[in-house]
Amino acid sequence: MSALLLFISAVIIEKTALVLVMFLITLGIAAYSTYGERKVAAFLQDRLGPDRAGPWGILQPLADGAKMFTKEDFIPKDSNKWLFILGPGAFIFVALMTSAVIPWGTYFTGFGLNVDLQVADVNIGILYVMGFVSLGVYGIMIGGWASNNKYSLFGAIRASSQMISYELAMGLSIISVILITGTLSLRGIADGQAGTWLGFIPQWNVFLQPLGFIIFFVCALAETNRAPFDLPECETELVGGYHTEYSAMKLGSFLFAEYINMFISSAVISTVYFGGYNFPGIDPSWLWGLMGPVVIFAKTFFFIFVFMWIRWTLPRFRYDQLMHLGWKSLIPLSILNMLLTGAGILCLG
């Protein structure tokens, strides 16, 4: 009995420590993504970007955080007070929860420890991610409706319509990957992409599902409200969209959650289509198992850069174009991709 209690205590301590580490890493990456985005925008527009707060402006995210925490916080007189407070909290909570099933490596084996670098290895990991992605819209809807502002409500309605539309194509594109890998576990999907074809081509799903990857990536842009799909917070039409009435850290929570979603979306894309912690010629168990996290974080940072690159390159869609792309292009293409994948597996099997 004592051995069982000792084992349970060790597991609780290990998972608690891993959750805390991932929480801090996620917040840190989200904070410095704001710095990275300003630098990317400055580079593309031939200017400097942040250069005052610390060397090369690297303390700018800390200055922004201090500003958000110290600004006056107010609640509109005619708003629904408790839902107004709940909205940003629910949005950032859902964003943080999605990282729990992502495998960040194999195992850390240093200092006499053998730590699984995944908070929860559930056998339906991809469904867990899709489920929490679909819940993200509730924070936006609650915040937009509770503000009692027509522009906020319009932004919330746009967000719900957009997310529902693009979740369908995203889910259908994932089905094709599940058909190939035969598992819903993100670790299983990542492990299935180890090795190479012909000795030099990585066995990544992107080579088997190029159309599925393109569909998933476009849907990820829409799900995270990133340009050119940032219609819910379209400043030229809706002042600020669903967070028009928010200030201080409540506004900061909405903005912060967007960067968390971008980070998690990039990590999911890296895991599902680009091998996760696997890379040809690199054993993820090298250096006490730290090469796996190095590989997956490198891939994730690359896709974060692509998200930023797209934002500062492409113009915003009109809303009718957004709906047309989702319903009349991506969904039919994802269905076609799923049927072709099933036919290919049937013929080759």
C-alpha positions in Angstrom: 0.0 0.0 0.0 2.8 2.4 0.9 4.6 1.6 -2.4 1.4 2.4 -4.3 1.0 5.7 -2.4 4.6 6.5 -3.1 4.1 5.8 -6.8 1.0 8.0 -7.0 2.7 10.8 -5.2 5.7 10.6 -7.6 3.3 10.8 -10.6 1.4 13.7 -9.1 4.7 15.6 -8.4 6.0 14.8 -11.9 2.8 15.9 -13.7 2.4 19.0 -11.6 6.0 20.1 -12.3 5.5 19.4 -16.0 2.3 21.4 -16.1 4.0 24.3 -14.3 6.9 24.3 -16.7 4.7 24.1 -19.8 2.5 26.9 -18.4 5.5 29.2 -17.9 7.0 28.2 -21.4 3.6 28.9 -23.0 3.2 32.3 -21.4 6.8 33.2 -22.2 6.5 32.2 -25.9 3.2 34.1 -26.1 4.7 37.2 -24.6 7.7 37.2 -26.8 5.6 36.4 -29.9 4.4 40.0 -29.6 8.0 41.1 -29.8 8.7 38.8 -32.6 5.6 39.9 -34.6 6.7 43.6 -34.2 10.2 42.7 -35.5 8.9 40.7 -38.4 6.5 43.5 -39.3 9.3 46.0 -39.1 11.6 43.9 -41.3 8.9 43.4 -43.9 8.2 47.2 -43.8 11.8 48.2 -43.8 11.9 49.8 -40.3 13.4 49.0 -36.9 10.5 48.0 -34.7 10.9 48.0 -30.9 14.4 49.3 -29.9 13.9 51.4 -26.7 12.9 49.0 -23.9 16.2 47.2 -23.2 18.8 46.1 -25.7 17.2 45.7 -29.2 13.9 46.2 -27.5 13.8 42.7 -25.8 12.1 44.1 -22.7 9.2 45.4 -24.7 6.8 42.5 -23.8 7.6 43.1 -20.1 6.8 46.8 -20.5 3.5 45.9 -22.3 2.6 43.5 -19.5 3.3 46.2 -16.8 1.1 48.6 -18.8 -1.7 46.1 -19.0 -1.6 45.3 -15.3 -1.5 49.0 -14.2 -4.1 50.5 -16.6 -7.4 51.5 -15.1 -9.9 48.6 -15.4 -13.5 49.4 -15.9 -16.8 47.6 -16.5 -19.4 49.3 -18.7 -22.5 50.4 -16.8 -25.0 48.4 -18.9 -23.0 45.3 -19.3 -23.6 41.9 -17.6 -20.9 42.2 -15.0 -20.1 38.6 -14.2 -20.2 37.4 -17.8 -18.1 40.4 -18.8 -15.5 39.2 -16.3 -15.9 35.5 -17.3 -15.4 36.0 -21.1 -11.6 36.7 -21.2 -10.9 34.2 -18.4 -12.7 31.4 -20.3 -11.0 32.3 -23.5 -7.4 32.1 -22.1 -8.2 29.0 -20.0 -9.3 27.1 -23.1 -6.2 28.3 -25.0 -3.9 27.0 -22.2 -5.6 23.6 -21.9 -4.9 22.5 -25.4 -1.2 22.0 -24.8 -1.8 19.2 -22.3 -1.8 16.4 -24.9 1.0 17.6 -27.2 4.1 15.3 -26.9 7.1 17.7 -26.6 9.6 14.8 -26.7 10.2 11.2 -25.7 11.6 11.2 -22.2 13.9 13.2 -20.1 16.3 10.8 -18.4 18.8 13.1 -16.6 19.7 13.3 -12.9 18.2 9.9 -12.2 14.8 10.9 -13.5 12.7 9.4 -16.3 10.1 12.1 -17.1 7.5 11.7 -19.9 7.5 15.0 -21.8 3.8 15.0 -22.2 1.2 16.0 -19.6 -1.4 13.5 -20.6 -1.0 10.8 -23.2 -4.6 10.1 -23.9 -5.6 7.8 -26.8 -7.9 10.4 -28.2 -5.5 13.3 -28.1 -6.5 14.9 -31.4 -10.1 14.8 -30.5 -9.2 16.5 -27.2 -7.5 19.3 -29.1 -10.4 19.7 -31.6 -12.9 19.7 -28.6 -11.1 22.5 -26.8 -10.6 24.5 -30.1 -14.4 24.4 -30.5 -14.9 25.7 -27.0 -12.7 28.7 -27.6 -15.6 30.5 -29.3 -17.6 30.6 -26.1 -15.2 33.0 -24.4 -15.5 35.4 -27.4 -19.3 35.0 -27.5 -19.7 35.6 -23.8 -17.4 38.7 -23.8 -19.0 40.2 -27.0 -22.6 39.7 -25.8 -22.0 40.8 -22.1 -20.4 44.1 -23.3 -23.8 45.3 -24.4 -22.1 47.0 -27.4 -23.3 46.4 -30.9 -19.8 46.4 -32.4 -18.7 43.8 -29.8 -21.8 41.7 -30.6 -21.1 41.9 -34.3 -17.5 40.7 -33.7 -18.7 37.8 -31.5 -21.3 36.7 -34.1 -18.6 36.9 -36.8 -16.2 34.8 -34.6 -18.8 32.1 -33.9 -19.8 31.8 -37.6 -16.2 31.8 -38.7 -15.1 29.1 -36.2 -18.0 26.8 -36.9 -17.4 27.1 -40.6 -13.7 26.3 -40.5 -13.9 23.6 -37.8 -15.7 21.4 -40.3 -13.0 21.5 -42.9 -10.3 21.2 -40.2 -11.9 18.1 -38.7 -12.4 16.5 -42.1 -8.7 17.1 -43.0 -7.7 15.4 -39.7 -9.8 12.3 -40.6 -7.5 11.7 -43.5 -4.4 11.6 -41.2 -6.2 9.3 -38.8 -7.0 6.9 -41.7 -3.3 6.8 -42.5 -1.9 6.5 -39.0 -4.7 4.4 -37.5 -4.6 6.3 -34.2 -6.1 9.3 -32.5 -3.1 9.7 -30.1 -0.8 12.6 -30.9 2.2 10.6 -29.6 1.1 7.7 -31.8 0.9 10.1 -34.8 4.3 11.5 -34.0 5.9 8.1 -33.6 4.4 6.9 -36.8 6.4 9.6 -38.7 9.9 8.4 -37.5 12.3 7.2 -40.1 12.8 8.0 -43.8 11.8 6.8 -47.3 14.7 5.9 -49.6 17.1 6.9 -46.8 16.6 10.7 -47.0 12.9 11.6 -47.4 11.3 12.1 -43.9 8.2 9.9 -43.3 6.1 12.9 -42.5 2.4 13.0 -43.1 2.8 16.2 -45.1 4.2 14.2 -48.0 1.2 11.8 -47.9 -1.4 14.5 -47.2 -0.2 17.8 -48.9 -3.8 18.9 -49.6 -4.9 18.0 -46.1 -2.0 20.1 -44.6 -2.9 23.1 -46.7 -6.6 22.8 -45.6 -5.6 22.4 -42.0 -3.2 25.3 -42.1 -5.7 27.7 -43.6 -8.3 26.6 -41.1 -5.8 27.2 -38.3 -5.4 30.8 -39.5 -9.2 31.2 -39.4 -9.6 29.5 -36.0 -6.9 31.7 -34.4 -8.5 34.9 -35.9 -5.2 35.7 -37.6 -5.0 37.8 -40.7 -6.3 37.6 -43.4 -9.1 36.0 -41.3 -9.3 38.6 -38.5 -12.8 39.6 -39.3 -14.1 39.3 -35.6 -11.8 42.2 -34.6 -11.8 44.1 -37.9 -10.8 47.6 -36.7 -11.9 49.4 -39.9 -15.5 48.1 -39.4 -16.0 47.1 -35.8 -13.8 49.5 -33.8 -12.1 46.6 -32.1 -14.5 43.8 -32.4 -15.6 41.6 -29.6 -13.1 43.2 -27.1 -14.0 46.8 -27.9 -15.3 47.5 -24.3 -12.3 45.8 -22.6 -9.3 47.4 -21.0 -6.4 46.6 -18.7 -5.6 42.9 -18.2 -9.0 41.7 -19.4 -8.1 43.1 -22.8 -4.6 41.6 -22.3 -6.2 38.2 -21.7 -8.0 38.3 -25.1 -4.8 39.4 -26.9 -2.6 37.0 -25.0 -4.9 34.1 -25.8 -4.5 34.8 -29.5 -0.8 34.3 -29.3 -1.2 31.2 -27.2 -3.5 29.8 -29.8 -1.0 30.6 -32.5 1.7 28.8 -30.6 -0.4 25.7 -29.9 -1.7 25.6 -33.5 1.9 25.7 -34.7 2.8 22.8 -32.3 -0.2 20.7 -33.5 0.7 21.3 -37.2 4.3 20.3 -36.4 3.2 17.1 -34.6 0.5 16.0 -37.0 2.1 16.8 -40.4 5.8 17.3 -39.8 6.9 14.5 -37.5 6.7 16.2 -34.1 10.0 15.6 -32.3 11.3 13.4 -35.1 13.9 14.6 -37.6 16.1 12.5 -40.0 19.5 11.9 -38.5 18.5 13.2 -35.1 17.6 10.8 -32.3 15.0 12.5 -30.0 16.5 10.6 -27.1 19.9 12.2 -27.4 21.3 14.4 -24.6 19.0 13.0 -21.9 16.0 13.3 -24.3 16.4 17.0 -24.9 16.8 16.8 -28.7 13.1 16.0 -29.1 12.0 19.3 -27.5 14.6 21.2 -29.5 13.3 19.7 -32.8 9.6 20.3 -32.2 10.1 23.8 -30.8 12.2 24.7 -33.9 9.4 23.5 -36.2 6.8 25.3 -34.0 8.8 28.6 -34.1 9.0 28.3 -37.9 5.3 28.1 -38.2 4.8 31.0 -35.8 7.0 33.0 -38.2 4.8 31.9 -41.1 1.7 33.0 -39.3 3.3 36.4 -38.8 4.6 36.6 -42.3 1.1 36.0 -43.7 -0.4 38.6 -41.4 1.9 41.3 -42.8 1.7 40.2 -46.4 -2.0 39.4 -47.3 -4.9 41.8 -47.1 -8.0 41.0 -45.0 -10.9 39.1 -46.7 -14.4 40.4 -47.0 -16.8 38.4 -44.8 -18.6 37.0 -47.8 -15.3 35.8 -49.2 -14.5 34.2 -45.9 -17.7 32.2 -45.9 -17.3 31.3 -49.5 -13.8 29.9 -49.0 -14.9 27.9 -46.0 -18.1 26.4 -47.2 -17.7 26.2 -51.0 -13.9 25.5 -51.3 -12.3 24.0 -48.2 -15.1 21.7 -47.1 -15.6 20.1 -50.6 -11.8 19.8 -50.9 -11.4 18.1 -47.5 -14.2 15.7 -48.3 -12.5 14.9 -51.6 -9.2 14.4 -49.9 -10.8 12.1 -47.4 -12.4 10.0 -50.1 -9.1 9.8 -52.1 -7.2 8.8 -48.9 -9.8 6.0 -48.2 -9.6 4.8 -51.8 -5.8 4.8 -51.7 -5.7 2.8 -48.5 -8.3 0.3 -49.9 -6.4 -0.2 -53.1 -2.9 -0.5 -51.4 -4.3 -2.6 -48.5 
